[in-house]
Amino acid sequence: MLTGCAKMDAALDQQWIVVDFNPGTSVATALHVRAECSHVQNTPAMALPAQRTFVAMMYGVRYNTTNASPANIAELQTCLQRFSAVEGVDPEDAGDEGS
């Protein structure tokens, strides 16, 4: 029973940043931005499902920030802001799902 609670707590502690792109942004551009900003420590780009073209345009690109410091997140945001295709950056956590 405690193992189940620990797994649930870990899932609820998950945090990420979603990068929204301007309308008309190509999938290639979205994937380029994803790759260019994947170097920031403690903010790995989250895996894309097999249909990555659909995912990149429909849901944006996501970076896992669960273990990131405020400095890591600031560095990621600075990297993302270099690209004109980026419309916005939305921090989210497991509590945001279903909203």
N, C-alpha and C positions, 0 to 999 in steps of 0.2 A: 504494500500500500504506500509506504514512504517513497519508494522508487517512482511510482506514478505521480505523486505530488511533486517530486523534484523535477521530473520531466515537464510537468505542466508549468511550474515556476520558471524553468529555463525557457520554455516557449513564450511565456508572457514577458520575459525580459528582453526579447529580441527587438532591435531597433534598426532602421535602415533609412536611407535617403532615396527618394524617387526623383529622377531627373525628367522633367517634362520638356519636350521639344516643340519648336514652332511648327505650325501646320505646314505641311509640304516638305518637311525635313526627310531626306532619304534615309533608308535603313542603313546604307553604307556610312553616312555621316553619323548617325546615332551610334553605330558600332565603333566608329573611329573615336568619338568622344569617350565612349566607355573604356576603350583600350588606353587612351592617352592619360586618363585620370586614375587608372588602376594601380598606379605606383604608390599612392598615398598609404602610409602605414596604418594598419588596423581598420582599413575601409575597403575590403576586397569587393570587387564587382560580383554581384550574385549571378549564379549560373542562369543561362537562358534555356528555356525548353527547346525541343527540337525545332519547333516552328518559330525561330527567333525573329524572323522578319515581322511577323504578326505581333509578337510580344514587344519588340523594341518600339514599334510605332503606337501600339494600343495602350501599353502600360508604362512606357518610359523605360529607362535603365535604372537599376537599383544597385545600391552599394550597402553592404552590411556594416553598420556603425555600432553594433552591440558592444564591442570592446574598444571603441575609439575614444580618445580624449577630446576635449573641446578644441585643442590645437590641431588634431588630426582632421576634425570636421571642418574647421576653418580652412585648412590647406586644401581639402577636397573641394569646398565651395569656391575657393579662389581659382583652382584649376578649371572647374566647370564654367566659371564666368568668362573664361578666355574665348569661349566658343559662341558665336552669334546665333547658332541653331538652338542653344539652350534657352528655353522660355522661363523656366523656374525650377526651383529645388524645394522639395517638400519633405521635411523630416517626418517619419512615421514610426509607430511601434505597434506591437501586437494588439493593443487596446483600440487602435484605429480601424482594425479589420471589422467589417460589417457596418461601418459608418457610411 
